Amino acid sequence: MFMRGYGGLDNCLWFFGRYLYGGWGVLMLVAIVLAAIVLSVLVVKKGIKKDTSKDALERLKIRYVNGELTEEEYLEKKKVLDL
């Protein structure tokens, strides 16, 4: 009586009924979720790497301004950080 008027579970939840009950649908769902996780991890990792590089460059500039490094040392270390 509860399903009367909705045509059963397949019509009520057509996405789950048609695509996810089969093996390929579940496989595709897992692949999409894994791809989303990998992409988000890569984006976060890339953002962290850039911030670390900027911090190191700022510290290098401060050391150069304070006279702790010569111009040659500064340029050499800056070249390494830009890679």
C-alpha positions in Angstrom: 0.0 0.0 0.0 2.9 2.4 0.7 4.2 2.1 -2.9 0.8 2.6 -4.5 1.0 5.5 -7.0 4.7 5.6 -7.2 5.2 2.5 -9.4 7.6 0.8 -7.1 11.1 1.5 -6.0 12.5 1.7 -9.6 10.2 4.5 -10.6 10.5 6.4 -7.3 14.3 6.3 -7.2 15.0 5.8 -10.9 18.7 6.6 -10.7 19.4 4.0 -8.1 17.0 1.5 -9.7 18.4 1.8 -13.2 22.1 2.5 -12.8 23.4 1.4 -9.4 21.8 -1.9 -9.0 23.8 -3.4 -11.8 27.5 -4.1 -11.4 28.6 -1.4 -13.9 26.7 1.3 -12.2 28.4 0.6 -8.9 31.7 0.4 -10.5 31.2 3.8 -12.2 30.1 5.3 -8.9 33.2 4.1 -7.1 35.4 5.4 -10.0 33.8 8.8 -9.8 34.2 9.0 -6.0 37.8 7.9 -6.3 38.5 10.5 -9.0 37.0 13.2 -6.9 39.1 12.3 -3.9 42.4 12.1 -6.0 41.7 15.5 -7.6 40.9 17.2 -4.3 44.1 15.7 -2.8 46.2 17.0 -5.7 44.7 20.4 -5.5 45.3 20.7 -1.8 48.9 19.4 -2.2 49.6 21.8 -5.0 48.3 24.7 -2.9 50.4 23.7 0.1 53.6 23.4 -2.0 53.2 27.0 -3.4 52.7 28.5 0.0 55.8 26.8 1.3 57.8 28.0 -1.6 56.6 31.6 -1.0 57.5 31.4 2.6 61.0 30.1 1.9 61.5 32.9 -0.7 60.4 35.5 1.8 62.9 34.2 4.4 65.6 34.2 1.8 64.9 37.8 1.0 65.0 38.7 4.7 68.4 37.0 5.1 69.7 38.9 2.0 68.5 42.3 3.3 70.0 41.6 6.8 73.3 40.9 5.1 73.5 37.2 6.0 73.9 36.3 2.3 75.9 37.8 -0.5 74.3 38.6 -3.8 75.7 35.5 -5.5 74.4 33.3 -2.7 71.0 34.9 -2.8 70.7 34.5 -6.6 71.8 30.9 -6.4 69.4 30.0 -3.7 66.5 31.9 -5.4 67.2 30.0 -8.6 66.8 26.7 -6.7 63.6 27.8 -5.0 62.0 29.0 -8.4 62.3 25.4 -9.7 
